[in-house]
Amino acid sequence: MGTKRKKISYQEFLHREYEFFHAPLAPEMDFYETIRAGDMKKLETLLTEPFHEKKGLGVLSSDPLSNLKYHLTITIALVARFCISGGLSQAESYSLSDYYIRMTDEAQSPQEISDIHNEMCIHYTRRMIDLQRNSVTSKSVSTCINYIYEHLHTRITLQTLARTCSLSAPYLSRLFKKETGFSISEYVLRKKLETAKSMLSSSDYSIAEISASLAFPSQSYFTNLLKKDTGLTPKQYRDRNNGSIPKDIRR
C-alpha cells in the first residue's frame, strides 16, 4: 500500500462527512449544546419527552418507523460532531456514532428508537464530563494533542512536536508528562491503539490496512501490541467486537 493510500484510509475513517441534514438546527441548538457542555442535569430534563413522541420532526419517509430512524440517525451524527468540536476525539466520537446508528437501523419499534436516543445522549454527555475533568489547560500541550490526532497516520516524534509548539524538546517532554500523565511516545502509541481498535470494530479495513494506515512499524508489531493490551489478536478483537461498541469506550 502506498503512502497516499495509507493516509486516505485513515482520514476516510476519521473525517467522514454526513451530508443528509435537512432539519433546521436553531430549535435544537440548545439540546446539542447541553450534551457538548456535559450538563447531565439539564439533559435529563430534556429527555423527559420520548423521542418518538416529539412534534415537528418533519417527514423524511412515509413509513413512520423509517421516519424515526432517519431523524435519529441525523441526531446521532450531529451529536457526534458537536462533541468533536467540544474536544472528544474523532475516532471515539465516530465509533460511538457508528454503534448507535447500527442500533437504530436494527430497531423494531418506536419505543426502541427512543431508548437508543436516550442511551446515546447520556453516553456522549458522560464522555464530555470525563473530558472536562481531565482537561488540558496548556496551549502548547493542546497544540501537541491536536497535531497527534491529525497525524496518527505518520511517525510522530518529540522533535516534530517541539518544532510545532516552538518549544525545546526537553521542556515539552516534561510539560506533556506533567499535564497528561504520559510521555509523548506513550500517548501517541495509546491513541494509535485506540484508533486501531475503533477501526477493527467499526470499519471494513483489513488488518494490514489498519496497521499500515496508522504507521505501525509492521503488522506483527501491531498484532503483538494489541495482544499485550487486550489478550486478543486483531482478528479475535474484530470477531468479538464486530457490531458492538469497543470495550475501551464502553461505559
TORPA-964689 format. One record per residue: residue number from 1; x, z, y of N, C-alpha, C in turn; residue in one letter. Coordinates in pm, 1 decimal, decimal comma. Each point is the difference from the previous one (the first is absolute). Example, Ala and Ser with C-alpha at 12.3 -4.5 7.8 and 13.67 -1.06 7.14 Angstrom:
BEGIN
resi nc1 nc3 nc2 cac1 cac3 cac2 cc1 cc3 cc2 resn
1 1319,0 780,0 -569,0 -89,0 0,0 119,0 90,0 0,0 120,0 a
2 -35,0 -72,0 105,0 82,0 6,0 119,0 -77,0 73,0 109,0 s
//
This chain:
BEGIN
resi nc1 nc3 nc2 cac1 cac3 cac2 cc1 cc3 cc2 resn
1 84,1 0,0 -119,4 -84,1 0,0 119,4 87,4 0,0 124,1 m
2 -28,2 -91,0 97,1 79,4 -5,4 120,3 -33,2 113,7 93,9 g
3 88,3 16,7 99,1 -18,8 108,4 96,9 -131,6 -16,4 74,6 t
4 -33,9 -122,7 36,1 -123,3 -24,5 73,7 -120,6 45,1 -80,4 k
5 -2,1 -30,7 -130,2 -113,2 37,1 -85,0 -7,8 151,2 -13,8 r
6 115,8 67,4 -8,8 1,5 145,5 -10,6 -68,7 61,5 120,2 k
7 35,2 -48,9 117,1 -56,5 55,3 121,9 -148,6 -28,7 8,2 k
8 -39,2 -121,4 -37,7 -140,3 -36,9 6,2 -83,1 86,7 -92,9 i
9 45,9 21,7 -123,7 -79,4 77,3 -94,7 -22,2 141,4 48,7 s
10 101,7 59,4 60,1 -14,0 136,0 53,4 -95,5 1,0 118,0 y
11 17,9 -93,9 92,4 -83,4 0,3 119,3 -143,9 -40,3 -31,3 q
12 -19,0 -86,5 -99,1 -136,3 -33,1 -40,3 -72,8 125,9 -46,4 e
13 72,5 84,2 -69,7 -60,9 123,2 -51,1 -33,0 96,1 113,6 f
14 92,0 14,3 96,0 -18,3 100,8 105,0 -78,9 -48,1 120,7 l
15 1,3 -130,1 28,3 -55,5 -47,9 126,0 -122,6 -90,0 -18,0 h
16 -75,0 20,6 -106,8 -119,8 -81,1 -19,0 -98,9 23,8 112,3 r
17 -62,4 -104,2 44,5 -97,0 11,5 107,4 -140,7 -16,6 -58,0 e
18 -93,2 78,9 46,9 -139,8 -12,8 -38,0 -70,0 -74,0 114,8 y
19 -43,0 -121,8 -24,4 -47,9 -86,4 107,9 -151,3 -21,3 -5,5 e
20 -76,4 98,0 -55,2 -143,3 -23,6 -15,4 -83,1 104,2 73,3 f
21 51,9 55,4 111,1 -75,6 100,7 73,1 -102,7 -67,6 91,2 f
22 -126,5 38,1 -16,4 -105,2 -56,2 83,7 -74,3 109,9 76,4 h
23 2,4 122,8 -50,9 -73,0 108,1 65,5 71,4 39,6 129,1 a
24 -76,9 31,5 106,0 63,7 43,0 125,7 71,2 132,7 -18,4 p
25 117,2 12,8 65,6 80,4 120,0 -18,8 -43,6 115,8 89,4 l
26 -51,8 -30,4 119,5 -26,3 105,3 97,7 -84,2 115,8 -53,8 a
27 -113,3 -23,8 -66,4 -82,3 110,9 -47,4 69,3 84,9 -107,1 p
28 98,7 -57,0 -67,2 66,7 69,3 -109,2 134,9 59,1 40,8 e
29 42,4 -25,2 123,0 134,8 39,3 41,1 24,1 149,6 -16,8 m
30 -97,4 80,7 36,8 15,7 145,5 -9,9 21,3 43,5 -144,3 d
31 -68,1 -68,7 -92,1 13,3 30,8 -142,5 142,9 -26,1 -48,4 f
32 54,7 -116,3 33,9 135,5 -33,8 -42,8 103,9 89,1 66,8 y
33 -23,4 32,0 127,1 92,1 88,7 71,3 0,0 140,2 -61,1 e
34 -114,7 43,2 -49,3 -10,9 132,0 -62,7 88,8 7,4 -124,0 t
35 -2,4 -104,9 -80,3 83,7 -3,6 -120,3 146,7 -7,6 38,4 i
36 33,7 -88,0 94,0 139,2 -14,4 41,3 54,5 131,4 56,9 r
37 -86,4 76,6 68,6 42,5 125,9 59,9 7,5 113,9 -101,8 a
38 -49,7 -23,6 -122,8 1,5 104,6 -101,3 -98,0 112,5 31,3 g
39 -110,7 -33,8 64,9 -99,1 100,7 40,2 -103,0 17,3 -111,9 d
40 32,4 85,3 -97,0 -85,7 16,4 -117,0 -135,4 61,3 35,8 m
41 -0,5 95,8 90,9 -125,5 66,3 37,8 -98,6 -100,3 58,8 k
42 48,1 -84,0 91,3 -87,2 -100,4 59,9 -41,6 -104,4 -102,8 k
43 92,3 -36,9 -89,0 -31,9 -99,5 -102,4 -114,2 48,2 -88,0 l
44 5,2 127,3 -40,4 -105,7 54,4 -85,3 -136,2 -12,8 66,7 e
45 -3,1 15,9 132,0 -125,8 -18,3 73,5 -44,4 -145,5 -2,5 t
46 95,0 -90,9 18,6 -32,0 -143,1 0,7 -44,1 -51,4 -136,5 l
47 40,9 69,4 -106,0 -33,8 -45,7 -135,6 -132,9 54,4 -50,3 l
48 -71,9 72,5 84,6 -128,5 55,7 -46,0 -102,6 -110,3 -27,3 t
49 12,2 -111,8 71,5 -89,9 -113,2 -25,6 59,7 -88,4 -109,0 e
50 -68,1 -15,1 -114,6 54,2 -83,2 -108,8 27,0 -142,5 48,0 p
51 109,0 -57,4 -47,9 38,8 -134,8 42,6 -110,2 -101,1 -29,7 f
52 -65,9 16,1 -115,7 -100,1 -99,8 -38,1 -129,5 12,9 80,1 h
53 -10,3 103,6 83,0 -118,7 17,3 84,1 28,7 -29,4 147,5 e
54 123,4 -41,6 30,0 35,6 -28,6 138,3 -82,1 -115,7 54,4 k
55 -39,1 15,3 126,0 -76,9 -106,1 65,8 95,0 -92,8 74,9 k
56 -42,0 -124,9 14,2 74,2 -94,9 81,1 125,4 -56,3 -63,4 g
57 9,5 2,1 -132,7 118,5 -54,1 -65,1 9,4 -152,2 12,2 l
58 -114,2 -65,5 16,3 3,3 -145,6 5,2 -10,3 -59,4 -139,6 g
59 -36,8 -124,8 -7,2 -22,3 -66,0 -128,4 115,0 -95,8 -30,3 v
60 79,3 35,2 -100,9 108,4 -86,7 -46,7 -35,1 -64,6 -134,0 l
61 -107,2 50,6 -62,6 -45,8 -55,3 -128,1 -148,4 29,1 -14,7 s
62 -70,3 -90,5 -65,1 -142,7 22,1 -23,4 -23,5 103,5 -109,6 s
63 102,2 26,9 -79,1 -9,9 101,9 -103,4 38,0 135,6 60,3 d
64 -88,1 99,3 -2,0 26,9 128,6 66,1 128,5 69,4 -46,3 p
65 25,9 0,2 -132,2 119,9 66,6 -49,7 125,1 -74,9 44,4 l
66 -3,0 -132,2 -8,2 114,5 -79,8 45,1 23,9 19,8 148,9 s
67 -107,8 12,0 76,4 12,7 21,6 143,8 73,7 131,0 28,6 n
68 -36,2 105,8 -72,4 68,0 128,4 15,9 147,3 -10,3 -40,1 l
69 27,3 -72,5 -107,2 138,5 -16,4 -46,6 84,6 -70,0 105,9 k
70 -55,9 -105,2 61,6 74,9 -72,5 102,1 29,9 90,5 119,3 y
71 -99,8 76,6 42,1 20,4 88,4 115,0 98,8 111,4 -31,2 h
72 -3,9 53,2 -121,0 95,1 105,0 -34,9 141,5 -56,2 -9,6 l
73 12,8 -120,7 -50,7 132,6 -64,0 -6,8 58,7 -15,8 140,0 t
74 -82,9 -41,5 95,2 44,6 -12,4 138,7 41,7 136,0 54,8 i
75 -80,6 102,5 -27,8 30,6 135,1 47,5 132,6 49,1 -56,6 t
76 21,2 -21,2 -128,6 125,1 42,5 -64,7 119,7 -68,7 64,5 i
77 -11,3 -131,0 21,3 109,7 -75,8 59,3 31,2 48,8 140,9 a
78 -101,9 31,3 77,3 21,3 48,6 136,4 59,5 140,7 0,1 l
79 -47,1 86,4 -87,1 57,0 133,8 -10,6 147,7 -9,1 -34,4 v
80 33,4 -88,3 -93,3 139,9 -17,8 -40,0 85,8 -38,6 120,3 a
81 -47,8 -91,2 81,3 78,0 -48,1 113,1 8,3 104,2 111,8 r
82 -108,0 73,5 21,5 5,1 107,1 99,9 101,8 105,6 -41,5 f
83 2,4 33,7 -129,1 93,2 101,9 -46,7 144,5 -48,9 6,1 c
84 21,9 -128,1 -23,4 134,2 -56,4 15,9 44,0 14,3 145,7 i
85 -90,7 -28,6 92,4 35,3 13,6 141,2 24,7 145,8 37,2 s
86 -53,0 92,7 -82,1 22,0 142,0 23,0 121,1 56,3 -70,3 g
87 73,2 -86,6 -72,5 123,9 43,9 -61,6 4,5 -1,3 -150,6 g
88 -112,8 -26,0 -66,5 0,8 -7,5 -146,4 73,5 -126,1 -42,5 l
89 82,8 10,2 -102,6 77,5 -117,0 -41,3 -92,1 -111,7 -46,9 s
90 41,9 -122,8 25,5 -79,7 -114,9 -41,9 -15,7 -2,7 -151,2 q
91 107,0 31,2 -71,3 -6,4 -2,2 -146,6 -107,8 94,6 -50,8 a
92 -1,7 121,3 50,4 -98,4 97,7 -47,4 -140,3 -35,8 46,9 e
93 -12,8 -38,6 125,8 -132,5 -30,3 53,2 -63,4 -117,2 -73,3 s
94 78,7 -105,3 -25,8 -55,2 -115,3 -72,0 -25,7 31,7 -147,3 y
95 80,2 87,4 -58,7 -25,9 39,8 -138,3 -132,2 74,2 -10,0 s
96 -23,0 89,3 94,0 -127,3 71,4 3,4 -116,7 -96,0 21,3 l
97 15,7 -93,2 94,4 -110,3 -92,8 27,1 -27,2 -88,8 -120,8 s
98 105,6 -45,5 -67,9 -19,4 -80,3 -121,1 -79,8 76,8 -104,1 d
99 36,0 127,3 -17,1 -67,9 84,2 -99,1 -147,8 14,6 32,5 y
100 -31,5 31,8 124,6 -140,3 22,7 35,5 -79,3 -130,4 6,5 y
101 64,7 -110,4 32,0 -70,0 -128,9 -4,0 -32,7 -38,1 -143,8 i
102 91,6 29,2 -93,6 -29,8 -25,1 -141,9 -117,5 85,5 -45,7 r
103 -1,1 126,6 41,2 -111,6 88,0 -34,6 -131,2 -54,1 56,3 m
104 4,6 -48,9 123,1 -118,9 -56,0 64,4 -51,6 -120,3 -77,2 t
105 91,0 -85,1 -42,5 -38,4 -119,8 -74,4 -71,0 34,6 -131,1 d
106 39,7 112,7 -59,4 -56,2 39,9 -129,8 -123,7 89,1 12,5 e
107 -36,3 39,3 121,7 -113,7 91,0 19,6 -130,8 -63,5 -45,6 a
108 -89,3 85,0 -53,4 -124,9 -49,8 -57,3 -124,3 45,0 75,8 q
109 16,4 84,5 101,8 -117,7 50,2 71,1 35,1 34,6 144,5 s
110 -100,5 2,9 87,7 23,5 38,6 139,4 60,0 140,2 12,8 p
111 -44,8 95,3 -83,0 53,0 134,9 6,5 148,1 1,8 -35,9 q
112 39,3 -81,6 -97,0 140,4 -8,6 -38,7 83,8 -54,7 116,5 e
113 -56,5 -95,6 73,4 67,9 -54,2 117,4 24,3 110,7 102,4 i
114 -101,2 82,5 23,1 14,4 110,2 95,6 104,0 101,1 -46,3 s
115 1,3 28,5 -129,3 97,6 94,9 -54,4 142,6 -51,9 18,8 d
116 20,1 -129,7 -24,8 132,1 -61,0 17,8 40,3 6,4 147,2 i
117 -94,6 -30,2 87,6 26,3 4,8 144,4 47,8 138,3 42,5 h
118 -70,4 103,4 -43,8 36,4 136,0 40,7 134,7 42,0 -56,7 n
119 24,1 -33,1 -127,0 127,9 35,1 -62,0 114,8 -68,9 72,0 e
120 -19,0 -127,9 33,6 102,7 -76,3 69,4 30,7 61,0 136,9 m
121 -102,5 32,7 75,7 19,0 56,0 133,7 73,9 133,7 -5,5 c
122 -39,2 84,6 -92,9 62,8 131,5 -13,6 145,5 -14,3 -43,3 i
123 25,4 -92,9 -91,7 136,9 -21,3 -49,4 92,6 -42,9 113,6 h
124 -42,6 -100,4 76,5 82,4 -46,2 111,7 18,6 110,8 103,8 y
125 -105,5 75,1 28,2 9,8 106,2 100,0 98,9 107,2 -44,2 t
126 -1,1 35,0 -127,8 96,2 97,8 -51,2 143,2 -49,0 14,3 r
127 19,7 -128,9 -24,3 134,9 -54,7 13,5 46,5 4,7 145,6 r
128 -93,2 -24,4 93,5 37,7 6,7 140,5 31,0 144,0 41,3 m
129 -70,0 96,1 -57,2 29,7 140,9 25,4 140,1 32,8 -50,8 i
130 31,7 -48,1 -119,3 133,7 22,6 -56,7 107,9 -57,5 90,6 d
131 -25,4 -119,4 53,9 97,5 -63,5 87,6 23,0 83,1 125,9 l
132 -107,0 53,4 54,5 12,7 81,5 121,0 82,0 125,6 -26,9 q
133 -19,1 58,3 -117,2 73,6 121,6 -33,9 148,5 -27,2 -18,8 r
134 32,5 -123,6 -39,0 139,9 -33,0 -27,1 52,7 -105,4 96,1 n
135 -56,6 -1,7 120,1 36,0 -104,9 94,6 144,3 14,6 47,7 s
136 62,2 -115,6 22,7 136,5 -4,5 51,8 -9,0 -18,4 151,2 v
137 70,6 82,4 76,4 -12,2 -3,9 145,3 109,3 -82,1 67,5 t
138 116,4 -11,3 -61,2 110,5 -70,8 62,5 -26,3 -150,2 4,4 s
139 18,0 -59,4 118,4 -19,0 -143,8 13,9 98,8 -76,6 -86,8 k
140 123,2 48,9 -8,8 102,1 -68,5 -79,5 -36,9 -3,5 -147,6 s
141 -46,6 113,8 -53,6 -37,2 5,1 -140,8 -125,5 -83,5 -24,1 v
142 -94,6 2,9 93,4 -119,4 -83,9 -12,7 37,8 -147,6 -2,4 s
143 95,8 -38,0 83,3 47,4 -138,8 2,3 62,0 -37,1 -134,1 t
144 76,5 93,3 -56,8 60,9 -23,6 -131,4 -105,6 -21,0 -107,0 c
145 -100,9 87,4 0,1 -104,4 -8,0 -101,8 -76,5 -131,1 11,7 i
146 -31,7 -41,4 123,5 -68,8 -127,8 18,7 86,2 -115,4 -49,8 n
147 131,1 6,3 28,0 90,6 -104,5 -47,2 2,1 -3,4 -152,7 y
148 5,9 115,9 -61,1 3,4 8,2 -146,8 -123,7 -64,1 -60,9 i
149 -119,0 33,2 53,4 -123,7 -56,9 -53,9 -4,0 -151,7 13,8 y
150 56,2 -50,9 110,0 -4,6 -144,1 22,9 108,8 -75,7 -74,8 e
151 98,4 71,0 -56,6 113,6 -67,3 -63,4 27,2 49,9 -141,7 h
152 -103,7 46,2 -68,1 19,0 46,1 -137,3 44,4 -112,9 -92,3 l
153 -20,2 -123,5 43,8 41,1 -114,8 -81,5 149,2 -29,6 13,7 h
154 71,7 83,0 77,7 143,3 -22,5 20,2 78,8 123,9 -41,7 t
155 131,3 -13,2 1,6 87,1 114,9 -21,2 18,2 69,7 134,7 r
156 -47,1 123,0 10,5 2,5 73,9 126,3 114,2 100,7 -3,3 i
157 85,5 -3,4 101,3 114,7 89,8 3,6 -7,5 92,5 120,6 t
158 72,8 109,8 -7,4 9,5 93,7 111,9 55,0 -70,5 123,6 l
159 98,7 -85,9 -19,1 62,2 -68,9 113,0 -101,0 -90,2 71,2 q
160 -83,4 -69,0 -77,4 -102,0 -86,2 59,6 -98,4 81,3 82,6 t
161 -45,5 111,6 -54,9 -95,1 85,2 71,7 63,6 61,1 124,3 l
162 125,1 38,5 -9,9 69,2 57,9 115,2 6,2 -101,4 114,5 a
163 29,0 -126,8 -32,8 2,6 -103,9 102,9 -138,6 -20,3 60,6 r
164 -102,3 5,7 -84,4 -137,6 -16,6 45,7 -38,7 108,6 99,5 t
165 46,8 122,0 -24,4 -34,0 114,8 85,7 101,2 24,4 110,1 c
166 108,1 -74,9 -0,2 108,4 20,1 97,2 57,1 141,8 -7,1 s
167 17,0 48,2 -122,6 59,2 131,8 -23,4 119,0 -14,7 -93,4 l
168 87,6 99,4 -1,5 109,3 -2,7 -96,7 -56,3 29,3 -138,5 s
169 59,9 -57,5 -102,3 -47,5 19,5 -136,8 -0,7 147,4 -41,4 a
170 105,5 77,7 27,3 -0,4 140,7 -40,3 -112,8 80,3 67,0 p
171 -20,8 -27,0 130,9 -104,4 74,3 71,4 -138,2 -36,0 -53,9 y
172 -25,6 -129,7 -20,0 -129,4 -43,2 -52,3 -23,7 58,4 -138,9 l
173 102,4 2,3 -82,3 -12,0 54,9 -134,5 -45,4 145,5 4,1 s
174 61,6 79,9 86,2 -36,4 141,3 12,2 -141,7 16,1 56,1 r
175 -34,2 -80,4 101,4 -130,9 8,4 63,8 -111,3 -38,7 -97,5 l
176 23,1 -106,8 -75,1 -100,3 -48,3 -95,1 -26,3 105,4 -107,9 f
177 106,6 58,7 -53,2 -12,0 102,9 -102,8 -74,4 121,8 53,7 k
178 29,3 38,1 122,2 -63,5 116,7 61,2 -150,2 -20,0 16,2 k
179 -41,0 -120,7 40,6 -140,9 -23,2 31,3 -83,7 -40,2 -120,2 e
180 59,4 -64,5 -98,5 -78,4 -46,5 -115,1 24,5 80,8 -126,4 t
181 113,4 68,4 -7,1 34,4 72,7 -121,9 69,5 -87,2 -102,3 g
182 23,0 -127,5 34,0 65,6 -94,2 -91,4 117,7 -65,9 69,0 f
183 101,5 -34,1 -78,6 103,4 -87,0 54,1 -61,4 -138,4 15,7 s
184 64,9 -85,1 80,3 -55,5 -134,3 19,8 -7,7 -76,6 -131,2 i
185 102,0 8,1 -83,2 -1,2 -73,2 -127,1 -110,6 52,0 -91,1 s
186 -20,5 132,4 -1,9 -107,0 57,0 -81,4 -136,7 -46,6 49,6 e
187 -17,0 -3,6 131,8 -127,9 -39,4 58,5 -30,5 -146,3 -30,6 y
188 100,2 -85,6 17,7 -19,4 -143,1 -27,3 -38,3 -21,2 -145,7 v
189 72,8 64,9 -91,3 -28,5 -15,8 -142,4 -139,3 51,0 -33,6 l
190 -38,6 111,4 60,6 -131,5 58,4 -22,6 -110,2 -97,4 43,1 r
191 16,5 -62,3 117,0 -101,6 -92,2 50,0 -3,2 -130,2 -79,6 k
192 116,0 -47,9 -43,4 0,6 -118,3 -85,8 -73,8 28,0 -129,7 k
193 23,2 118,8 -56,6 -63,6 34,6 -126,5 -150,2 17,1 18,0 l
194 -42,5 62,2 109,9 -142,8 16,3 27,3 -67,2 -136,3 11,5 e
195 66,0 -92,1 69,1 -56,0 -133,2 17,2 -3,3 -75,6 -132,8 t
196 103,7 16,1 -80,2 2,8 -63,8 -131,5 -114,8 49,1 -86,5 a
197 -27,1 130,3 4,3 -112,6 55,9 -75,8 -131,7 -61,1 46,4 k
198 -15,2 -12,0 131,2 -122,2 -58,7 53,9 -14,4 -145,3 -43,0 s
199 109,5 -73,5 1,7 -4,6 -140,3 -40,0 -29,3 -14,3 -149,2 m
200 54,1 89,5 -81,9 -30,1 -2,7 -143,1 -147,6 27,1 -25,0 l
201 -57,3 90,9 78,0 -137,5 42,4 -22,1 -103,0 -97,0 54,8 s
202 32,7 -66,7 110,8 -105,6 -74,3 68,3 38,4 -142,1 38,7 s
203 97,6 -58,3 -68,7 31,5 -140,5 23,4 33,7 -65,8 -134,0 s
204 5,4 -131,9 3,3 30,8 -75,2 -121,4 145,2 -45,9 -5,0 d
205 84,0 48,5 90,5 139,8 -38,9 -3,1 65,7 48,3 -128,5 y
206 88,0 -82,2 -53,7 71,1 39,4 -121,4 96,6 112,8 32,2 s
207 45,2 68,3 -103,5 95,6 109,1 17,9 128,8 -52,9 63,2 i
208 42,8 -118,2 -43,2 120,9 -60,9 56,2 -18,1 -30,3 148,4 a
209 -118,0 -51,2 38,1 -26,1 -30,8 140,7 -0,4 126,7 85,0 e
210 -61,4 105,4 -51,5 -5,6 125,7 74,3 140,4 54,5 20,4 i
211 77,7 0,7 -106,4 136,6 50,1 8,3 81,6 -79,1 101,7 s
212 -9,8 -131,7 -6,4 78,1 -85,1 90,4 -50,5 9,9 143,2 a
213 -132,1 3,3 19,0 -54,4 -1,1 135,4 27,9 129,6 74,9 s
214 28,8 108,6 -71,7 35,4 126,3 63,3 151,2 24,6 -1,1 l
215 74,1 -103,6 -32,8 147,1 2,6 8,3 64,2 108,8 -85,5 a
216 -59,5 28,3 -117,5 70,5 86,9 -94,4 119,1 -77,7 -55,2 f
217 110,5 67,0 -30,3 119,6 -71,2 -48,5 -26,8 -86,5 -122,0 p
218 -89,5 45,4 -87,6 -33,8 -77,1 -119,9 -131,3 52,7 -54,7 s
219 -60,5 -79,3 -89,8 -125,4 44,6 -61,4 23,3 122,3 -87,5 q
220 112,4 5,8 -67,2 29,8 114,7 -85,3 18,3 126,3 83,8 s
221 59,7 -15,7 118,4 15,8 113,9 90,9 -137,9 52,2 41,5 y
222 -89,6 -92,2 36,3 -136,3 36,6 37,9 -71,1 68,8 -116,1 f
223 13,4 -54,6 -119,1 -64,2 59,0 -118,1 49,5 142,1 -24,0 t
224 130,7 18,1 6,5 56,9 133,9 -22,7 -44,2 99,0 107,5 n
225 -7,6 -48,4 123,7 -41,1 85,4 111,2 -145,1 45,5 -16,8 l
226 -86,8 -94,3 -34,1 -141,3 34,2 -17,9 -19,1 92,9 -119,4 l
227 74,6 -26,4 -107,5 -12,6 84,3 -118,9 47,0 142,0 28,9 k
228 104,0 13,9 79,4 48,8 132,6 37,2 -103,7 73,2 83,9 k
229 -70,6 -73,9 85,9 -97,8 60,4 90,5 -132,1 31,9 -68,8 d
230 -46,2 -88,3 -88,6 -134,4 14,8 -58,5 -0,3 20,1 -151,4 t
231 114,0 -28,4 -64,5 3,1 5,6 -145,5 -54,3 -126,7 -63,6 g
232 -28,3 -101,9 82,6 -60,0 -124,1 -49,2 82,5 -120,7 41,5 l
233 -0,1 -103,7 -81,6 58,6 -127,4 39,3 -97,0 -67,6 96,2 t
234 43,7 -102,8 74,2 -93,4 -69,9 88,8 -124,1 -51,7 -72,9 p
235 17,2 -55,7 -120,1 -115,6 -50,3 -74,5 -94,4 114,6 -37,5 k
236 55,4 110,6 -45,5 -82,8 114,6 -35,3 -72,7 54,9 121,8 q
237 71,2 4,2 114,3 -62,8 50,2 122,9 -114,6 -91,2 41,4 y
238 22,5 -132,5 -7,7 -105,7 -94,9 36,5 -118,7 12,0 -94,7 r
239 24,0 8,4 -128,4 -109,0 10,8 -97,9 -81,5 126,8 22,5 d
240 68,0 108,1 32,9 -69,7 127,7 19,1 -76,7 4,2 130,6 r
241 51,8 -65,7 104,1 -59,1 11,5 133,2 -75,5 -123,3 45,4 n
242 -1,8 -104,1 -80,4 -71,0 -120,7 39,1 -148,3 29,3 15,2 n
243 -52,1 -29,8 120,8 -141,9 24,8 25,7 -27,8 142,2 42,8 g
244 105,1 79,6 18,1 -22,3 137,2 48,0 97,7 30,6 111,1 s
245 -29,7 101,0 77,6 86,4 33,2 111,5 131,2 56,6 -50,2 i
246 114,4 -38,2 55,7 127,3 51,1 -43,9 5,9 151,0 8,2 p
247 63,8 63,1 -99,1 4,6 145,3 -6,5 66,3 62,4 122,1 k
248 99,2 -67,9 55,9 72,6 61,0 111,4 -81,1 5,4 127,4 d
249 -116,3 -67,7 8,5 -83,0 10,6 118,5 -138,1 51,0 -34,5 i
250 -20,0 42,1 -123,3 -129,8 55,2 -39,0 -8,4 143,6 46,0 r
251 -120,8 39,3 46,9 -18,0 136,5 46,5 -82,5 78,6 -99,5 r
//
